[in-house]
Amino acid sequence: MHTVNIHEAKTHLSKLLEEVSKGKDVVIAKSGKPMAKLTGLALAKPVRKPGFLKGKIKIADNFDAPLHDELLDAFEGKL
């Protein structure tokens, strides 16, 4: 754990935040007396809900049908 005084914390906040992002804790002191602790946050992953779009999306019956020759040629750069 790294301890810094208030003046150093204000002057080097970006550097201290970089340390915190790497998992280190920083204590901010006033006249040598610890006043605050700077720690990183654990970011929560969004909760997946399988099937939340069920009934809201429709896939056409011909979704996987072969493309028309003209459109296929355009995709292949033959036009």
Backbone as JSON Lines, residues from 0, in Angstrom:
{"i":0,"aa":"M","n":[0.85,-1.17,0.0],"ca":[0.0,0.0,0.0],"c":[0.9,1.24,0.0]}
{"i":1,"aa":"H","n":[0.56,2.19,-0.82],"ca":[1.35,3.39,-1.03],"c":[0.68,4.55,-0.3]}
{"i":2,"aa":"T","n":[1.43,5.34,0.46],"ca":[0.88,6.49,1.17],"c":[1.44,7.77,0.58]}
{"i":3,"aa":"V","n":[0.55,8.74,0.32],"ca":[0.96,10.04,-0.23],"c":[0.27,11.14,0.58]}
{"i":4,"aa":"N","n":[0.88,12.34,0.58],"ca":[0.22,13.46,1.26],"c":[-0.79,14.1,0.31]}
{"i":5,"aa":"I","n":[-1.64,14.97,0.84],"ca":[-2.71,15.57,0.05],"c":[-2.17,16.33,-1.14]}
{"i":6,"aa":"H","n":[-1.12,17.11,-0.95],"ca":[-0.55,17.89,-2.06],"c":[-0.09,16.97,-3.19]}
{"i":7,"aa":"E","n":[0.6,15.91,-2.85],"ca":[1.07,14.96,-3.87],"c":[-0.12,14.28,-4.55]}
{"i":8,"aa":"A","n":[-1.16,13.97,-3.8],"ca":[-2.34,13.33,-4.38],"c":[-3.01,14.26,-5.4]}
{"i":9,"aa":"K","n":[-3.12,15.54,-5.07],"ca":[-3.73,16.5,-6.01],"c":[-2.85,16.67,-7.25]}
{"i":10,"aa":"T","n":[-1.55,16.71,-7.04],"ca":[-0.62,16.94,-8.14],"c":[-0.51,15.73,-9.07]}
{"i":11,"aa":"H","n":[-0.57,14.53,-8.52],"ca":[-0.33,13.31,-9.29],"c":[-1.54,12.38,-9.31]}
{"i":12,"aa":"L","n":[-2.74,12.94,-9.34],"ca":[-3.94,12.11,-9.29],"c":[-4.0,11.1,-10.43]}
{"i":13,"aa":"S","n":[-3.66,11.51,-11.64],"ca":[-3.71,10.58,-12.78],"c":[-2.78,9.39,-12.56]}
{"i":14,"aa":"K","n":[-1.58,9.66,-12.06],"ca":[-0.6,8.59,-11.8],"c":[-1.12,7.65,-10.7]}
{"i":15,"aa":"L","n":[-1.74,8.22,-9.68],"ca":[-2.27,7.41,-8.58],"c":[-3.44,6.54,-9.07]}
{"i":16,"aa":"L","n":[-4.28,7.1,-9.91],"ca":[-5.39,6.32,-10.46],"c":[-4.88,5.18,-11.32]}
{"i":17,"aa":"E","n":[-3.78,5.39,-12.01],"ca":[-3.17,4.32,-12.8],"c":[-2.71,3.18,-11.89]}
{"i":18,"aa":"E","n":[-2.12,3.53,-10.75],"ca":[-1.71,2.51,-9.78],"c":[-2.92,1.74,-9.27]}
{"i":19,"aa":"V","n":[-3.99,2.47,-8.96],"ca":[-5.21,1.84,-8.44],"c":[-5.8,0.9,-9.48]}
{"i":20,"aa":"S","n":[-5.75,1.3,-10.75],"ca":[-6.3,0.44,-11.8],"c":[-5.52,-0.86,-11.94]}
{"i":21,"aa":"K","n":[-4.3,-0.89,-11.44],"ca":[-3.48,-2.1,-11.48],"c":[-3.64,-2.94,-10.22]}
{"i":22,"aa":"G","n":[-4.6,-2.55,-9.36],"ca":[-4.9,-3.36,-8.18],"c":[-4.25,-2.9,-6.89]}
{"i":23,"aa":"K","n":[-3.49,-1.81,-6.93],"ca":[-2.85,-1.31,-5.71],"c":[-3.77,-0.34,-5.0]}
{"i":24,"aa":"D","n":[-3.61,-0.22,-3.69],"ca":[-4.35,0.76,-2.89],"c":[-3.43,1.92,-2.57]}
{"i":25,"aa":"V","n":[-4.01,3.12,-2.47],"ca":[-3.24,4.32,-2.14],"c":[-3.92,4.99,-0.95]}
{"i":26,"aa":"V","n":[-3.12,5.3,0.08],"ca":[-3.63,6.01,1.25],"c":[-3.23,7.47,1.12]}
{"i":27,"aa":"I","n":[-4.19,8.38,1.34],"ca":[-3.93,9.81,1.3],"c":[-3.88,10.3,2.75]}
{"i":28,"aa":"A","n":[-2.77,10.97,3.08],"ca":[-2.55,11.41,4.46],"c":[-2.45,12.92,4.55]}
{"i":29,"aa":"K","n":[-2.81,13.44,5.72],"ca":[-2.66,14.87,6.01],"c":[-1.76,14.97,7.23]}
{"i":30,"aa":"S","n":[-0.64,15.62,7.05],"ca":[0.36,15.75,8.12],"c":[0.78,14.38,8.65]}
{"i":31,"aa":"G","n":[0.89,13.41,7.74],"ca":[1.33,12.07,8.11],"c":[0.23,11.18,8.68]}
{"i":32,"aa":"K","n":[-0.97,11.73,8.88],"ca":[-2.08,10.96,9.44],"c":[-3.0,10.49,8.31]}
{"i":33,"aa":"P","n":[-3.19,9.17,8.16],"ca":[-4.06,8.66,7.08],"c":[-5.47,9.25,7.18]}
{"i":34,"aa":"M","n":[-5.97,9.76,6.02],"ca":[-7.29,10.38,5.99],"c":[-8.26,9.64,5.06]}
{"i":35,"aa":"A","n":[-7.72,9.07,3.97],"ca":[-8.58,8.42,2.99],"c":[-7.81,7.31,2.3]}
{"i":36,"aa":"K","n":[-8.57,6.39,1.72],"ca":[-7.96,5.27,0.99],"c":[-8.55,5.24,-0.41]}
{"i":37,"aa":"L","n":[-7.69,5.2,-1.4],"ca":[-8.09,5.16,-2.8],"c":[-7.97,3.72,-3.27]}
{"i":38,"aa":"T","n":[-9.1,3.11,-3.64],"ca":[-9.11,1.73,-4.12],"c":[-9.87,1.63,-5.42]}
{"i":39,"aa":"G","n":[-9.62,0.58,-6.15],"ca":[-10.3,0.37,-7.43],"c":[-11.7,-0.2,-7.22]}
{"i":40,"aa":"L","n":[-12.49,-0.1,-8.26],"ca":[-13.84,-0.65,-8.24],"c":[-13.87,-1.94,-9.04]}
{"i":41,"aa":"A","n":[-14.62,-2.9,-8.55],"ca":[-14.84,-4.13,-9.31],"c":[-16.02,-3.86,-10.24]}
{"i":42,"aa":"L","n":[-15.77,-3.87,-11.54],"ca":[-16.83,-3.6,-12.49],"c":[-17.69,-4.84,-12.66]}
{"i":43,"aa":"A","n":[-18.98,-4.66,-12.51],"ca":[-19.91,-5.78,-12.65],"c":[-20.2,-6.05,-14.12]}
{"i":44,"aa":"K","n":[-20.21,-7.33,-14.47],"ca":[-20.56,-7.7,-15.84],"c":[-22.07,-7.67,-15.98]}
{"i":45,"aa":"P","n":[-22.56,-7.23,-17.15],"ca":[-24.01,-7.23,-17.33],"c":[-24.56,-8.66,-17.29]}
{"i":46,"aa":"V","n":[-25.73,-8.81,-16.71],"ca":[-26.36,-10.12,-16.59],"c":[-27.02,-10.48,-17.92]}
{"i":47,"aa":"R","n":[-26.65,-11.65,-18.45],"ca":[-27.26,-12.12,-19.71],"c":[-28.57,-12.79,-19.4]}
{"i":48,"aa":"K","n":[-29.55,-12.51,-20.23],"ca":[-30.85,-13.15,-20.09],"c":[-31.19,-13.84,-21.4]}
{"i":49,"aa":"P","n":[-30.79,-15.1,-21.56],"ca":[-31.07,-15.82,-22.8],"c":[-32.57,-15.83,-23.1]}
{"i":50,"aa":"G","n":[-32.86,-15.58,-24.36],"ca":[-34.24,-15.63,-24.81],"c":[-35.04,-14.36,-24.59]}
{"i":51,"aa":"F","n":[-34.38,-13.25,-24.21],"ca":[-35.15,-12.04,-23.92],"c":[-35.79,-11.44,-25.18]}
{"i":52,"aa":"L","n":[-35.36,-11.82,-26.36],"ca":[-35.97,-11.34,-27.6],"c":[-36.93,-12.35,-28.22]}
{"i":53,"aa":"K","n":[-37.19,-13.43,-27.51],"ca":[-38.08,-14.46,-28.03],"c":[-39.44,-13.86,-28.38]}
{"i":54,"aa":"G","n":[-39.88,-14.12,-29.59],"ca":[-41.17,-13.61,-30.05],"c":[-41.1,-12.2,-30.62]}
{"i":55,"aa":"K","n":[-39.94,-11.56,-30.55],"ca":[-39.78,-10.19,-31.05],"c":[-39.04,-10.14,-32.38]}
{"i":56,"aa":"I","n":[-38.39,-11.23,-32.75],"ca":[-37.62,-11.28,-34.0],"c":[-38.22,-12.35,-34.88]}
{"i":57,"aa":"K","n":[-38.39,-12.0,-36.15],"ca":[-38.91,-12.97,-37.11],"c":[-37.87,-13.18,-38.21]}
{"i":58,"aa":"I","n":[-37.56,-14.42,-38.46],"ca":[-36.62,-14.77,-39.52],"c":[-37.44,-15.3,-40.69]}
{"i":59,"aa":"A","n":[-37.22,-14.7,-41.84],"ca":[-37.98,-15.09,-43.04],"c":[-37.72,-16.55,-43.39]}
{"i":60,"aa":"D","n":[-38.72,-17.19,-44.0],"ca":[-38.59,-18.6,-44.38],"c":[-37.46,-18.83,-45.39]}
{"i":61,"aa":"N","n":[-37.2,-17.82,-46.24],"ca":[-36.17,-17.96,-47.27],"c":[-34.84,-17.34,-46.84]}
{"i":62,"aa":"F","n":[-34.61,-17.21,-45.53],"ca":[-33.4,-16.57,-45.0],"c":[-32.12,-17.17,-45.58]}
{"i":63,"aa":"D","n":[-32.06,-18.49,-45.66],"ca":[-30.84,-19.14,-46.12],"c":[-30.93,-19.64,-47.56]}
{"i":64,"aa":"A","n":[-31.87,-19.08,-48.32],"ca":[-32.01,-19.45,-49.74],"c":[-30.84,-18.85,-50.53]}
{"i":65,"aa":"P","n":[-30.46,-19.47,-51.63],"ca":[-29.38,-18.92,-52.46],"c":[-29.74,-17.52,-52.97]}
{"i":66,"aa":"L","n":[-28.71,-16.68,-53.12],"ca":[-28.92,-15.32,-53.62],"c":[-29.18,-15.34,-55.12]}
{"i":67,"aa":"H","n":[-29.89,-14.31,-55.61],"ca":[-30.09,-14.16,-57.05],"c":[-28.73,-13.91,-57.69]}
{"i":68,"aa":"D","n":[-28.57,-14.32,-58.95],"ca":[-27.27,-14.21,-59.64],"c":[-26.75,-12.78,-59.64]}
{"i":69,"aa":"E","n":[-27.64,-11.8,-59.87],"ca":[-27.21,-10.4,-59.95],"c":[-26.66,-9.92,-58.6]}
{"i":70,"aa":"L","n":[-27.34,-10.27,-57.52],"ca":[-26.89,-9.87,-56.19],"c":[-25.61,-10.61,-55.8]}
{"i":71,"aa":"L","n":[-25.52,-11.88,-56.14],"ca":[-24.31,-12.66,-55.86],"c":[-23.12,-12.08,-56.6]}
{"i":72,"aa":"D","n":[-23.31,-11.7,-57.87],"ca":[-22.24,-11.07,-58.65],"c":[-21.78,-9.77,-58.0]}
{"i":73,"aa":"A","n":[-22.72,-8.99,-57.45],"ca":[-22.36,-7.73,-56.8],"c":[-21.5,-8.0,-55.57]}
{"i":74,"aa":"F","n":[-21.83,-9.0,-54.78],"ca":[-21.05,-9.33,-53.59],"c":[-19.64,-9.82,-53.98]}
{"i":75,"aa":"E","n":[-19.55,-10.51,-55.11],"ca":[-18.26,-11.06,-55.54],"c":[-17.48,-10.08,-56.38]}
{"i":76,"aa":"G","n":[-18.0,-8.86,-56.58],"ca":[-17.29,-7.84,-57.34],"c":[-17.23,-8.07,-58.83]}
{"i":77,"aa":"K","n":[-18.21,-8.77,-59.38],"ca":[-18.19,-9.09,-60.81],"c":[-18.95,-8.04,-61.64]}
{"i":78,"aa":"L","n":[-19.54,-7.06,-61.02],"ca":[-20.28,-6.04,-61.77],"c":[-19.41,-4.89,-62.14]}
